[in-house]
Amino acid sequence: MTDLASTGRLASAALANLERHRRRINALNVYPVPDGDTGTNLTLTVRGIVDALDRSGAETAADLAAEVQRAATMEAKGNSGVILSTIVRGIATSLADGAPVDGTRLAGALRAGATSAYDAVKHPVEGTMLTVIREMAEEAERPEVSALPLADALRLAVARGDGAVARTPELLDTLRDAGVVDAGGVGIVELARGVLHELTGEPLPEVPDVVDELTDESIHQQESARRFCTTFVVEGEELDLDGLHATLESVGDSLLVTGDPTVAKVHLHTDEPERALELGRAVGVVDPVRIEISDMHRQTAERERWLVQLQSAATAPTTSTALVAVAQGSGNREILRSEGALIVVEGGPTANPSVGQLLEAITAVGSEHVIVLPNDPNIRLAAERAAEESTKDVRVIATTSIPEGIAAALPYDASAEIDSNEAAMRDALAGIDAAEITRASRSATVDGVAVSEGDFLALLGGRAFATGGDIWTVLDALVDRFATDGHSFVQVLRGDGAPDADEIAERYAGRDGLELDVQWGGQPHYPLLLSAE
């Protein structure tokens, strides 16, 4: 680490390339558990380091190395992120004297990173990111490589890393049975490739399509034995890392305790996260802000649902136009699929999908002409950005709700040209009124309607329309408005907290000539979503 500016540039370049591969790495993630978050955890860890460098005022290489080490420990996410943090700590220690970095220094740094990682993992497993960083160090240590300038030596180390990743299934049964390479190993190589790109300006290879690297076996994986991935930071003055590790071994597996006598990062898979935290508090201060507990069983199920969609879309017969939609709620997603959507991305209020996920869906479908229904105003920009980044002809129809999305999907015809589909779907939108019923989180006046905290609030066309202490009051107001406006058909999508379907159907049976179609949508936040035509 020679200076802050150059270190920051190299770290940012590594992060940028890792970001390009994040979703691919998530999809490859089957070991140690198939929770689909290796790419995300590596990215968040490196982003934390980059953010620390952006804030840094370090004036010496030693101070810079110390800040990088601490940031790596504090910001490490998940199993892969914690192992990466140990690699970074080793590299930072090796370069702390500030001497210029050449092939020889690169070899020493990679060896220090590999040694640090192997020391931290009490039961090292080959065929993982450990193998990849070790083989990269071995390549850099070859006399003919270490004698080279930095960029040339790193180029050969990256090539060796590529080979090591390709060989990981030969070393680890889980990977061989799944037919994929190690996700963490891919992350290590892509980080290094990002640094090489910054040093040389050499173009980066295209990111492989996720579906091309998947197999049926890699998609359908068993749940982890333990449920909760738990990470936290313990701070103190004379922490005994080995002692803490020994104490926690009885609570879970995939255990890592890294850091130094002043700060330790703990990662483990456990069914007793609170017990693990208690053991951490017994030896130091556990920062509540840095406690992270994720449900790996839920993550595994979400990963499988998503990859099944991608694989199914990629192998479906090619059509003239493909449809991609976004929705929350299992029922809503099934309705959209029944109307022809090849992929329905999970997302909505408070859970916006990323540009990368939308682009992944667009790329997976076989057609070169794709229509996207974002079904939420906050997702529209991400959909439009994904459309811009895609090489396909992508049209975003700016639906603002699930009812609008379903109405737009009704006239969709996969065999029709995209122009005629787009026109028909926009025409369908023009003939409906969409409404939502939610509960007010606070008292306020919205669009001239006074609403009290906890009351039900009906939104019509995105604007406050009616409020009341019970859901029937606002639903009655909406149905009356639909009838007054001359609508004859109302679709009702039930979500969390909605009345029973039979109650709704009986209440409005034959009312003002309206026909009601009540279905389970399953959306959170909105007990009822409605559309009228």
C-alpha positions as CSV (number, residue, x, y, z in Angstrom):
1,M,0.0,0.0,0.0
2,T,2.0,2.9,-1.3
3,D,-0.5,5.8,-1.1
4,L,-4.1,6.5,-0.4
5,A,-5.1,7.7,-3.9
6,S,-3.7,4.7,-5.8
7,T,-5.1,2.3,-3.2
8,G,-8.5,3.9,-3.5
9,R,-8.4,3.7,-7.3
10,L,-7.4,0.0,-7.4
11,A,-10.0,-0.9,-4.7
12,S,-12.7,0.9,-6.6
13,A,-11.8,-0.9,-9.8
14,A,-11.9,-4.3,-8.0
15,L,-15.3,-3.4,-6.7
16,A,-16.6,-2.3,-10.1
17,N,-15.7,-5.6,-11.7
18,L,-17.1,-7.6,-8.8
19,E,-20.3,-5.7,-9.1
20,R,-20.5,-6.8,-12.8
21,H,-20.3,-10.4,-11.6
22,R,-22.3,-10.2,-8.4
23,R,-25.5,-11.9,-9.6
24,R,-23.6,-14.5,-11.5
25,I,-21.7,-15.3,-8.3
26,N,-24.9,-15.5,-6.3
27,A,-26.3,-18.0,-8.8
28,L,-23.2,-20.2,-8.6
29,N,-23.4,-20.2,-4.8
30,V,-24.0,-23.8,-3.6
31,Y,-21.2,-24.2,-0.9
32,P,-21.2,-24.1,2.1
33,V,-24.9,-23.5,1.8
34,P,-27.0,-22.6,-1.3
35,D,-28.3,-19.3,0.0
36,G,-27.4,-17.4,-3.1
37,D,-25.6,-14.5,-1.4
38,T,-21.9,-15.0,-2.0
39,G,-21.7,-12.3,-4.7
40,T,-23.7,-9.9,-2.5
41,N,-21.6,-10.5,0.6
42,L,-18.3,-10.1,-1.3
43,T,-19.6,-6.9,-2.9
44,L,-20.8,-5.4,0.4
45,T,-17.5,-6.2,2.1
46,V,-15.4,-4.6,-0.6
47,R,-17.8,-1.6,-0.8
48,G,-17.3,-1.1,2.9
49,I,-13.5,-1.0,2.4
50,V,-13.8,1.4,-0.5
51,D,-16.1,3.7,1.5
52,A,-13.5,3.7,4.3
53,L,-10.8,4.6,1.9
54,D,-13.0,7.5,0.6
55,R,-13.2,8.8,4.2
56,S,-9.6,8.2,5.0
57,G,-7.0,10.8,5.7
58,A,-4.1,8.4,6.2
59,E,-0.8,10.0,5.4
60,T,1.5,6.9,5.9
61,A,1.4,3.4,4.4
62,A,1.3,2.0,7.9
63,D,-1.8,4.1,8.9
64,L,-3.4,3.2,5.6
65,A,-2.8,-0.5,6.1
66,A,-4.3,-0.3,9.6
67,E,-7.4,1.4,8.3
68,V,-7.9,-1.1,5.6
69,Q,-7.5,-4.0,8.0
70,R,-10.1,-2.5,10.4
71,A,-12.5,-1.7,7.6
72,A,-12.2,-5.3,6.2
73,T,-13.0,-6.7,9.7
74,M,-15.8,-4.4,10.5
75,E,-17.5,-4.5,7.0
76,A,-17.2,-8.2,6.3
77,K,-20.5,-9.9,5.3
78,G,-21.3,-13.6,5.4
79,N,-18.9,-16.5,5.2
80,S,-17.3,-15.4,2.0
81,G,-16.9,-11.8,3.1
82,V,-15.3,-12.8,6.4
83,I,-12.8,-15.0,4.6
84,L,-12.1,-12.2,2.1
85,S,-11.5,-9.9,5.0
86,T,-8.7,-12.2,6.3
87,I,-7.1,-12.2,2.9
88,V,-7.2,-8.4,2.8
89,R,-5.8,-8.2,6.3
90,G,-2.8,-10.4,5.3
91,I,-2.2,-8.4,2.1
92,A,-2.4,-5.1,4.0
93,T,0.1,-6.3,6.6
94,S,2.5,-7.3,3.9
95,L,2.4,-3.9,2.1
96,A,2.4,-1.8,5.2
97,D,5.9,-0.6,4.8
98,G,5.0,1.5,1.7
99,A,7.7,0.1,-0.6
100,P,6.9,0.1,-4.3
101,V,5.0,-3.0,-5.4
102,D,6.5,-5.1,-8.1
103,G,6.3,-8.8,-8.9
104,T,8.2,-9.8,-5.8
105,R,6.0,-7.7,-3.5
106,L,2.9,-9.1,-5.2
107,A,4.0,-12.6,-4.5
108,G,4.6,-11.8,-0.8
109,A,1.3,-10.0,-0.5
110,L,-0.7,-12.9,-2.1
111,R,1.1,-15.4,0.1
112,A,0.4,-13.3,3.2
113,G,-3.3,-13.1,2.2
114,A,-3.5,-16.9,1.6
115,T,-1.8,-17.7,4.9
116,S,-4.0,-15.3,6.8
117,A,-7.1,-17.0,5.3
118,Y,-6.0,-20.6,6.0
119,D,-5.1,-19.7,9.5
120,A,-8.5,-18.2,10.2
121,V,-10.4,-21.2,8.8
122,K,-9.8,-23.9,11.4
123,H,-10.9,-26.7,9.1
124,P,-9.9,-25.5,5.6
125,V,-11.7,-27.1,2.7
126,E,-10.0,-27.3,-0.7
127,G,-12.0,-26.4,-3.9
128,T,-13.0,-23.0,-2.4
129,M,-11.8,-19.5,-2.4
130,L,-8.9,-20.7,-0.2
131,T,-7.6,-22.9,-3.0
132,V,-7.9,-20.0,-5.5
133,I,-5.9,-17.5,-3.5
134,R,-3.3,-20.1,-2.6
135,E,-2.8,-21.0,-6.2
136,M,-2.6,-17.4,-7.2
137,A,0.1,-16.9,-4.6
138,E,2.0,-20.0,-5.9
139,E,2.0,-18.6,-9.4
140,A,3.2,-15.2,-8.3
141,E,6.0,-16.9,-6.3
142,R,7.5,-18.7,-9.4
143,P,10.9,-17.0,-10.0
144,E,10.1,-16.1,-13.6
145,V,6.9,-14.5,-12.5
146,S,8.1,-12.6,-9.4
147,A,10.8,-11.1,-11.5
148,L,8.3,-9.3,-13.7
149,P,6.7,-5.9,-13.3
150,L,3.6,-5.8,-11.2
151,A,1.0,-5.8,-14.0
152,D,2.7,-8.6,-15.9
153,A,3.0,-10.7,-12.7
154,L,-0.6,-10.0,-11.7
155,R,-1.8,-11.0,-15.2
156,L,-0.3,-14.5,-14.8
157,A,-1.6,-14.8,-11.3
158,V,-5.2,-14.0,-12.6
159,A,-4.8,-16.6,-15.3
160,R,-3.7,-19.2,-12.7
161,G,-6.7,-18.1,-10.6
162,D,-9.0,-18.8,-13.6
163,G,-7.5,-22.3,-13.9
164,A,-7.9,-22.9,-10.1
165,V,-11.6,-21.9,-10.3
166,A,-12.2,-24.3,-13.2
167,R,-10.6,-27.1,-11.1
168,T,-12.6,-26.5,-8.0
169,P,-15.2,-29.2,-8.8
170,E,-12.4,-31.7,-8.9
171,L,-11.6,-30.9,-5.3
172,L,-15.1,-30.5,-3.7
173,D,-17.9,-33.1,-4.0
174,T,-20.6,-30.5,-3.6
175,L,-19.4,-28.6,-6.6
176,R,-18.9,-31.7,-8.7
177,D,-22.4,-33.0,-7.9
178,A,-23.9,-29.6,-8.7
179,G,-21.9,-29.1,-11.9
180,V,-20.7,-25.6,-11.0
181,V,-17.4,-23.9,-9.9
182,D,-16.9,-22.3,-6.6
183,A,-18.7,-18.9,-6.3
184,G,-16.2,-17.5,-3.8
185,G,-13.3,-18.5,-6.0
186,V,-14.9,-16.6,-8.9
187,G,-15.2,-13.6,-6.7
188,I,-11.5,-13.6,-5.8
189,V,-10.4,-13.8,-9.4
190,E,-12.8,-11.1,-10.5
191,L,-11.5,-8.7,-7.8
192,A,-7.9,-9.3,-9.0
193,R,-9.0,-8.9,-12.6
194,G,-10.5,-5.5,-11.8
195,V,-7.2,-4.4,-10.3
196,L,-5.4,-5.6,-13.4
197,H,-7.8,-3.6,-15.6
198,E,-7.1,-0.5,-13.6
199,L,-3.3,-1.0,-14.0
200,T,-3.3,-1.8,-17.7
201,G,-6.5,-0.5,-19.2
202,E,-7.0,-4.0,-20.8
203,P,-10.7,-4.6,-21.6
204,L,-12.6,-6.8,-19.3
205,P,-14.2,-10.0,-20.6
206,E,-17.9,-10.2,-21.0
207,V,-19.8,-11.5,-18.0
208,P,-21.1,-15.0,-18.8
209,D,-24.8,-15.4,-18.9
210,V,-26.0,-16.8,-15.5
211,V,-28.1,-19.5,-17.2
212,D,-25.2,-20.9,-19.3
213,E,-23.4,-21.9,-16.1
214,L,-26.2,-23.5,-14.3
215,T,-27.4,-27.1,-14.1
216,D,-30.5,-28.6,-12.7
217,E,-28.5,-30.0,-9.8
218,S,-27.0,-26.6,-9.0
219,I,-30.5,-25.0,-8.9
220,H,-32.2,-27.6,-6.7
221,Q,-30.1,-27.9,-3.5
222,Q,-30.9,-29.1,0.0
223,E,-31.4,-26.6,2.8
224,S,-28.6,-26.0,5.2
225,A,-28.5,-28.0,8.4
226,R,-28.6,-24.8,10.5
227,R,-31.1,-22.0,9.7
228,F,-29.5,-18.6,10.6
229,C,-26.4,-17.1,9.2
230,T,-25.2,-14.9,12.1
231,T,-22.4,-12.3,12.0
232,F,-21.5,-9.7,14.6
233,V,-18.5,-7.6,15.8
234,V,-17.0,-7.9,19.3
235,E,-14.8,-5.0,20.5
236,G,-12.5,-5.1,23.5
237,E,-9.0,-4.6,24.7
238,E,-7.5,-8.0,25.0
239,L,-9.8,-10.3,23.1
240,D,-8.8,-14.0,22.9
241,L,-9.9,-14.9,19.4
242,D,-9.0,-18.6,19.8
243,G,-10.9,-18.8,23.1
244,L,-14.0,-17.1,21.6
245,H,-13.8,-19.6,18.7
246,A,-13.7,-22.5,21.1
247,T,-16.7,-21.2,23.1
248,L,-18.8,-20.7,19.9
249,E,-18.1,-24.1,18.4
250,S,-20.9,-25.8,20.3
251,V,-23.4,-23.3,19.0
252,G,-23.1,-23.8,15.3
253,D,-20.9,-24.5,12.3
254,S,-19.2,-22.6,9.4
255,L,-17.6,-20.7,12.3
256,L,-15.0,-17.9,11.7
257,V,-13.5,-15.6,14.3
258,T,-11.1,-13.1,12.8
259,G,-9.6,-9.8,13.7
260,D,-7.2,-8.7,16.4
261,P,-7.2,-8.3,20.2
262,T,-9.2,-5.1,19.9
263,V,-11.9,-6.1,17.4
264,A,-13.2,-9.5,16.3
265,K,-15.6,-10.4,13.5
266,V,-17.7,-13.5,14.2
267,H,-19.5,-15.6,11.5
268,L,-21.4,-18.8,12.1
269,H,-24.4,-20.8,11.0
270,T,-26.6,-21.6,14.0
271,D,-30.2,-22.3,15.2
272,E,-29.4,-20.2,18.3
273,P,-28.3,-16.7,17.1
274,E,-29.2,-15.1,20.5
275,R,-27.1,-17.6,22.3
276,A,-24.1,-16.8,20.0
277,L,-24.6,-13.1,20.8
278,E,-24.7,-13.8,24.5
279,L,-21.3,-15.6,24.3
280,G,-19.9,-12.6,22.4
281,R,-21.2,-10.2,25.0
282,A,-19.5,-12.2,27.7
283,V,-16.1,-11.3,26.4
284,G,-16.6,-7.8,24.9
285,V,-18.9,-5.2,23.5
286,V,-21.2,-6.4,20.7
287,D,-22.2,-3.4,18.5
288,P,-26.0,-3.8,17.9
289,V,-25.7,-1.9,14.6
290,R,-23.3,-4.6,13.2
291,I,-25.5,-7.7,14.2
292,E,-26.7,-9.4,11.0
293,I,-28.9,-12.5,11.1
294,S,-30.3,-13.9,7.9
295,D,-32.6,-16.9,7.3
296,M,-30.7,-19.2,5.1
297,H,-33.7,-21.5,4.5
298,R,-35.7,-18.5,3.1
299,Q,-32.7,-17.4,1.0
300,T,-32.3,-20.9,-0.4
301,A,-36.0,-21.0,-1.4
302,E,-35.8,-17.6,-3.0
303,R,-32.6,-18.5,-4.9
304,E,-34.3,-21.7,-6.3
305,R,-37.4,-19.9,-7.3
306,W,-35.4,-17.2,-9.2
307,L,-33.1,-19.6,-11.0
308,V,-35.9,-21.9,-12.0
309,Q,-37.6,-18.9,-13.7
310,L,-34.4,-18.0,-15.5
311,Q,-33.7,-21.6,-16.7
312,S,-37.3,-22.0,-17.7
313,A,-37.4,-18.8,-19.7
314,A,-34.0,-19.6,-21.4
315,T,-35.2,-23.0,-22.5
316,A,-38.7,-22.0,-23.6
317,P,-39.6,-21.8,-27.3
318,T,-38.6,-18.5,-28.8
319,T,-41.5,-16.1,-29.4
320,S,-41.8,-12.9,-31.3
321,T,-42.2,-10.9,-28.1
322,A,-41.5,-11.8,-24.4
323,L,-43.0,-10.4,-21.3
324,V,-41.2,-9.7,-18.0
325,A,-43.1,-8.3,-15.0
326,V,-42.5,-7.3,-11.4
327,A,-44.8,-8.2,-8.5
328,Q,-45.1,-9.0,-4.9
329,G,-47.3,-11.8,-3.7
330,S,-47.4,-15.4,-4.8
331,G,-50.9,-15.1,-6.2
332,N,-50.1,-12.0,-8.2
333,R,-47.1,-13.6,-9.7
334,E,-49.1,-16.6,-10.8
335,I,-51.7,-14.4,-12.4
336,L,-49.1,-12.6,-14.4
337,R,-47.5,-15.9,-15.5
338,S,-50.9,-17.1,-16.6
339,E,-51.2,-14.1,-18.8
340,G,-47.9,-14.9,-20.5
341,A,-45.1,-13.4,-18.4
342,L,-42.1,-15.6,-18.8
343,I,-40.4,-14.1,-15.7
344,V,-42.0,-12.3,-12.8
345,V,-39.3,-10.6,-10.7
346,E,-40.2,-10.5,-7.0
347,G,-40.4,-6.8,-6.0
348,G,-42.6,-3.9,-5.1
349,P,-43.0,-1.3,-2.3
350,T,-40.0,-1.5,0.1
351,A,-38.4,-4.3,-2.0
352,N,-37.3,-2.8,-5.3
353,P,-35.4,-5.2,-7.6
354,S,-32.0,-4.0,-8.9
355,V,-31.2,-2.9,-12.4
356,G,-29.0,-6.0,-12.5
357,Q,-31.8,-8.4,-11.6
358,L,-34.1,-6.9,-14.2
359,L,-31.4,-7.0,-16.9
360,E,-30.8,-10.6,-15.9
361,A,-34.4,-11.4,-16.6
362,I,-34.4,-9.6,-19.9
363,T,-31.3,-11.4,-21.0
364,A,-32.7,-14.8,-20.0
365,V,-35.8,-14.8,-22.2
366,G,-35.2,-16.1,-25.7
367,S,-36.8,-13.3,-27.6
368,E,-34.9,-10.3,-28.9
369,H,-38.1,-8.1,-28.2
370,V,-39.1,-7.7,-24.6
371,I,-41.9,-5.8,-22.8
372,V,-41.4,-5.0,-19.1
373,L,-44.1,-4.1,-16.7
374,P,-42.6,-2.6,-13.5
375,N,-45.9,-2.3,-11.7
376,D,-44.6,0.3,-9.3
377,P,-43.5,3.9,-9.9
378,N,-40.4,3.4,-7.8
379,I,-39.3,0.5,-10.1
380,R,-39.9,2.3,-13.4
381,L,-36.4,4.0,-13.4
382,A,-34.6,0.7,-12.7
383,A,-36.6,-1.0,-15.5
384,E,-35.8,1.8,-17.9
385,R,-32.1,1.6,-17.0
386,A,-32.1,-2.1,-17.6
387,A,-33.7,-1.5,-21.0
388,E,-31.0,0.9,-21.9
389,E,-28.2,-1.5,-20.9
390,S,-29.7,-4.4,-22.8
391,T,-28.8,-5.1,-26.4
392,K,-32.4,-6.2,-27.0
393,D,-35.4,-4.2,-28.1
394,V,-36.9,-3.5,-24.7
395,R,-40.1,-1.5,-24.1
396,V,-41.1,-0.4,-20.6
397,I,-44.8,0.2,-20.1
398,A,-44.9,2.3,-17.0
399,T,-47.5,0.5,-15.0
400,T,-47.7,1.8,-11.5
401,S,-49.5,-1.0,-9.7
402,I,-50.2,-4.8,-10.0
403,P,-53.8,-4.2,-11.1
404,E,-52.5,-2.0,-13.9
405,G,-49.9,-4.7,-14.8
406,I,-52.5,-7.4,-15.0
407,A,-54.8,-5.3,-17.1
408,A,-51.9,-4.5,-19.4
409,A,-50.9,-8.2,-19.7
410,L,-54.4,-9.3,-20.7
411,P,-54.1,-8.5,-24.4
412,Y,-50.4,-9.6,-24.6
413,D,-49.8,-12.1,-27.4
414,A,-46.4,-13.7,-27.5
415,S,-46.7,-14.5,-31.2
416,A,-47.5,-10.8,-32.1
417,E,-44.8,-8.2,-33.0
418,I,-43.7,-6.0,-30.2
419,D,-45.2,-2.8,-31.7
420,S,-48.7,-4.3,-31.9
421,N,-48.3,-5.7,-28.4
422,E,-47.2,-2.4,-26.9
423,A,-50.1,-0.6,-28.5
424,A,-52.7,-3.1,-27.3
425,M,-51.3,-3.1,-23.8
426,R,-51.3,0.7,-23.6
427,D,-54.8,0.8,-24.9
428,A,-55.9,-1.7,-22.2
429,L,-54.4,0.6,-19.5
430,A,-56.4,3.5,-20.8
431,G,-59.7,1.8,-20.0
432,I,-59.2,0.9,-16.3
433,D,-59.2,2.5,-12.9
434,A,-56.8,1.0,-10.4
435,A,-57.2,1.4,-6.6
436,E,-55.4,0.2,-3.5
437,I,-56.4,-0.1,0.2
438,T,-53.8,0.2,2.8
439,R,-53.5,1.4,6.5
440,A,-52.2,4.7,7.5
441,S,-48.9,4.6,9.4
442,R,-49.5,8.1,10.8
443,S,-52.1,10.8,11.0
444,A,-52.0,13.2,8.2
445,T,-54.0,15.0,5.5
446,V,-53.3,13.4,2.1
447,D,-54.7,14.9,-1.1
448,G,-57.2,16.8,1.1
449,V,-58.3,13.6,2.9
450,A,-57.7,13.6,6.6
451,V,-56.6,10.2,7.8
452,S,-55.8,9.0,11.3
453,E,-53.1,6.6,12.2
454,G,-54.2,3.0,11.8
455,D,-57.2,3.8,9.7
456,F,-57.8,2.3,6.3
457,L,-57.0,4.5,3.3
458,A,-58.2,4.0,-0.2
459,L,-56.1,5.3,-3.1
460,L,-57.7,5.7,-6.5
461,G,-55.4,6.5,-9.4
462,G,-52.6,7.0,-6.9
463,R,-54.5,9.7,-4.9
464,A,-56.2,9.5,-1.5
465,F,-59.9,8.9,-2.1
466,A,-61.5,7.6,1.2
467,T,-60.7,6.7,4.7
468,G,-62.3,4.9,7.6
469,G,-61.9,2.9,10.7
470,D,-62.9,-0.4,9.0
471,I,-62.0,-1.8,5.6
472,W,-65.6,-2.1,4.5
473,T,-66.2,1.6,4.7
474,V,-63.4,2.4,2.2
475,L,-64.2,-0.6,0.0
476,D,-67.9,0.4,-0.2
477,A,-66.8,3.9,-1.3
478,L,-64.6,2.5,-4.0
479,V,-67.3,0.1,-5.3
480,D,-69.8,2.9,-5.4
481,R,-67.4,5.1,-7.3
482,F,-66.7,2.3,-9.8
483,A,-70.5,1.8,-10.4
484,T,-71.0,5.6,-10.7
485,D,-68.3,5.8,-13.4
486,G,-70.0,3.1,-15.4
487,H,-67.6,0.2,-14.8
488,S,-69.1,-3.3,-15.1
489,F,-66.2,-5.5,-14.0
490,V,-64.0,-5.3,-10.8
491,Q,-61.1,-7.5,-10.0
492,V,-60.1,-7.7,-6.3
493,L,-56.7,-9.0,-5.3
494,R,-56.6,-10.1,-1.6
495,G,-53.4,-9.6,0.4
496,D,-52.3,-9.7,4.0
497,G,-55.1,-8.7,6.3
498,A,-57.9,-8.9,3.7
499,P,-61.4,-10.1,4.4
500,D,-62.3,-13.6,3.2
501,A,-63.1,-13.9,-0.5
502,D,-66.6,-15.2,0.2
503,E,-67.4,-12.2,2.4
504,I,-66.4,-9.8,-0.3
505,A,-68.3,-11.7,-3.0
506,E,-71.5,-12.0,-0.9
507,R,-71.4,-8.3,0.1
508,Y,-71.4,-7.1,-3.5
509,A,-73.3,-9.9,-5.3
510,G,-75.5,-8.3,-7.9
511,R,-74.7,-4.8,-6.7
512,D,-75.3,-2.1,-9.3
513,G,-74.7,-4.6,-12.1
514,L,-71.1,-5.0,-11.1
515,E,-69.3,-8.4,-11.6
516,L,-66.6,-9.0,-9.0
517,D,-63.7,-11.4,-9.5
518,V,-62.0,-12.0,-6.2
519,Q,-58.6,-13.7,-6.2
520,W,-55.7,-14.3,-3.8
521,G,-52.8,-11.9,-4.6
522,G,-50.7,-12.4,-1.5
523,Q,-49.2,-8.9,-1.5
524,P,-47.9,-7.3,1.7
525,H,-48.8,-3.8,2.9
526,Y,-52.1,-3.6,0.8
527,P,-55.0,-5.8,2.1
528,L,-56.8,-5.1,-1.2
529,L,-55.8,-4.1,-4.7
530,L,-58.6,-3.4,-7.2
531,S,-59.0,-2.7,-10.9
532,A,-62.3,-1.7,-12.6
533,E,-63.1,-1.7,-16.3
